[in-house]
Each structure stands twice: as C-alpha cells, then as structure tokens.
Amino acid sequence: MSGIVLTFPILAGKVEAWRQFCQELSGSQLQEYLSSRRRIGITHERMVLVETDFGETSVTTLVAYDVGKALSQIITSTLPFDRWYRARILELHGIKQTGYGQFVHYKPFLQNQELLFEWTLETAEQRRGKP
C-alpha cells in the first residue's frame, strides 16, 4: 500500500460548492464513486476542509495499492464519472489535473536515504520493562 496527501486551495466563493461536491460523492454519485475507486485500486480516501488565514483548503488523503497508478488513472480516465470528478476539481480548485500526468510515475524509495528526524509517542505498554 502507498498513500499521498493532496492539498489544494479552494477558490474564493467555492466553499459551499466544495461541501456540495463532497455530499454528492457520498450521495447521488456514490455508486459511480465506489466503482471508480475500486477499479483504480484506492482503498481509502478522506477529504477535509481546513480553514486558514490564507483561505479555505481541501486536504485529500488517498491510500491505494499503487498510488502512482491510481493517480494516473484518475487523470487520464475517459469514463463519465472520472471526467465529472476532474471537471469539479477544476471548478472548485482551478486545477486541471491532466497537467499533472508527468508527476504520477513514482519510483520506489531509494535505499540510500538519510533519516534525519523521526518521532513516535511511546505507549505505556511499550515503556513497561524499560528502565
């Protein structure tokens, strides 16, 4: 499994339309949405509205068997739902997803990475037995 977090500003005056888009995904477009996500291998999708000092932003988290392949299929699919989805993203965010095709060819993480910082909250169970 792999995942990605996509953060897109919502165009001025489009927050209610963005909320409606999310409602459509879980309502009138649900069956088409589920079919699309199953077909392209997405196992989890979460859309969050974040209000900042700079305006409203959507934060979308996608988890897929192959996130690069999934994004590529979202961007290039000619199926009606996927075209509708891209049109809504363009309307709400001003982002033409087809322009991102060059970025969806992910490579596996390189083995020669240098970890510079990592933090994990230890649970009480993990601390037991440690001095």
C-alpha positions as CSV (number, residue, x, y, z in Angstrom):
1,M,0.0,0.0,0.0
2,S,1.1,3.6,-0.6
3,G,-0.5,6.9,0.1
4,I,-0.4,10.6,-0.7
5,V,-1.8,13.8,0.8
6,L,-3.0,16.3,-1.7
7,T,-3.6,19.9,-0.5
8,F,-5.5,22.3,-2.8
9,P,-6.8,25.8,-2.0
10,I,-10.5,26.2,-2.6
11,L,-11.3,29.1,-5.0
12,A,-12.9,32.1,-3.4
13,G,-16.6,31.8,-3.1
14,K,-16.5,28.0,-3.8
15,V,-16.5,26.5,-0.2
16,E,-20.2,25.7,-0.3
17,A,-19.9,24.2,-3.7
18,W,-17.0,22.1,-2.4
19,R,-19.2,20.9,0.5
20,Q,-21.9,20.0,-2.0
21,F,-19.3,18.1,-4.1
22,C,-18.4,16.0,-1.0
23,Q,-22.1,15.4,-0.4
24,E,-22.5,14.3,-4.0
25,L,-19.7,11.8,-3.6
26,S,-21.5,10.2,-0.6
27,G,-25.0,10.6,-2.1
28,S,-26.0,10.9,-5.7
29,Q,-22.6,10.0,-7.1
30,L,-21.8,7.3,-4.5
31,Q,-22.2,4.2,-6.7
32,E,-20.1,5.7,-9.5
33,Y,-17.5,6.9,-7.0
34,L,-17.3,3.4,-5.4
35,S,-16.9,1.8,-8.8
36,S,-14.2,4.3,-9.8
37,R,-12.2,3.8,-6.6
38,R,-12.4,0.0,-6.7
39,R,-11.4,0.0,-10.4
40,I,-8.3,2.1,-9.8
41,G,-7.3,0.4,-6.5
42,I,-8.0,3.2,-4.0
43,T,-8.7,1.7,-0.6
44,H,-9.1,4.8,1.5
45,E,-9.9,8.4,0.6
46,R,-10.5,11.3,3.1
47,M,-11.4,14.8,2.2
48,V,-11.0,17.5,4.9
49,L,-11.9,21.2,4.8
50,V,-9.2,23.3,6.5
51,E,-9.8,27.0,7.2
52,T,-6.5,29.0,7.3
53,D,-5.6,32.7,7.4
54,F,-5.0,32.4,3.7
55,G,-8.4,30.9,2.8
56,E,-10.0,27.5,2.8
57,T,-8.1,24.5,1.6
58,S,-9.1,20.9,1.0
59,V,-6.8,18.2,2.2
60,T,-7.3,14.8,0.5
61,T,-5.6,11.7,1.7
62,L,-5.5,8.7,-0.7
63,V,-4.3,5.2,0.1
64,A,-4.0,2.8,-2.8
65,Y,-2.3,-0.5,-3.8
66,D,-0.3,1.7,-6.2
67,V,-0.9,5.4,-5.6
68,G,1.0,6.4,-8.8
69,K,-1.1,4.1,-10.9
70,A,-4.3,5.3,-9.2
71,L,-3.5,9.0,-9.7
72,S,-2.6,8.3,-13.3
73,Q,-5.9,6.6,-13.9
74,I,-7.8,9.5,-12.2
75,I,-6.0,11.9,-14.5
76,T,-6.4,10.0,-17.8
77,S,-9.6,8.1,-17.5
78,T,-12.3,8.8,-20.1
79,L,-15.1,7.3,-18.1
80,P,-18.0,9.7,-17.3
81,F,-17.6,9.7,-13.5
82,D,-13.8,10.4,-13.7
83,R,-14.4,13.2,-16.3
84,W,-17.1,14.7,-13.9
85,Y,-14.7,14.4,-11.0
86,R,-11.9,16.2,-12.8
87,A,-14.3,18.9,-14.0
88,R,-15.4,19.5,-10.4
89,I,-11.8,19.8,-9.2
90,L,-11.1,22.3,-12.0
91,E,-14.2,24.3,-11.0
92,L,-13.5,24.2,-7.2
93,H,-9.7,24.5,-7.1
94,G,-8.8,25.8,-10.5
95,I,-6.6,22.8,-11.1
96,K,-6.5,21.0,-14.4
97,Q,-5.5,17.5,-13.3
98,T,-4.4,16.4,-16.7
99,G,-1.4,18.7,-16.3
100,Y,-0.1,16.5,-13.5
101,G,0.3,13.4,-15.6
102,Q,4.1,13.8,-15.7
103,F,4.3,13.6,-11.9
104,V,2.5,10.3,-11.3
105,H,5.3,7.9,-12.3
106,Y,6.5,7.2,-8.8
107,K,9.7,5.3,-8.1
108,P,10.2,3.1,-5.0
109,F,12.1,4.8,-2.1
110,L,15.8,4.7,-2.6
111,Q,17.8,2.5,-0.2
112,N,20.4,5.2,0.4
113,Q,18.1,7.6,2.3
114,E,19.4,9.5,5.3
115,L,16.9,9.7,8.1
116,L,17.4,13.0,9.9
117,F,14.5,13.0,12.3
118,E,11.7,10.7,13.5
119,W,9.4,10.8,16.5
120,T,6.9,8.3,17.9
121,L,4.9,8.6,21.0
122,E,5.6,5.6,23.2
123,T,2.6,4.0,24.8
124,A,2.6,2.9,28.4
125,E,2.7,-0.8,27.2
126,Q,5.9,-0.1,25.2
127,R,7.6,1.7,28.2
128,R,7.0,-1.3,30.6
129,G,10.2,-3.2,31.0
130,K,12.3,-0.2,30.1
131,P,14.5,1.4,32.8
